[in-house]
Amino acid sequence: MLRVREHDLWHYAELPQHARRILVVGTQLEDLGIQRYLRRRFRQTTGAIVERWVGLAFIYVAGARTSDDVVFAEDNDLALLGARSLEGLNLRVEPALRRLVDAGPILGAATG
């Protein structure tokens, strides 16, 4: 399980909206036994397109847990906690408190 320390996440509040996945240095993911299963292309905030490996992990942060794709970042890549992971964790950034907080009830669809 990938554990992310909440106090390391504050700079993630300023992520670009298109940051949707977690990026973690590849050697850290390998040390956790997370396997690479797919290569994908990503656009960085600079506009450059890079290709990185993706794996699947359980993510644990601020008392919440989810599973999501994680990107095997390289040494010079910025570590990110993306929007898709935050949604899965049901967390949001609270700027005044400088921390992640529960995002409230999850919306569900009803038919009938």
PyMOL commands that set and color helices and strands:
alter all, ss='L'
color gray80, all
select helices_A, chain A and resi 6-8+10-14+26-31+83-89
alter helices_A, ss='H'
color red, helices_A
select strands_A, chain A and resi 2-3+22-25+36-43+49-61+64-73+91-94+99-102
alter strands_A, ss='S'
color yellow, strands_A
deselect
rebuild
show_as cartoon
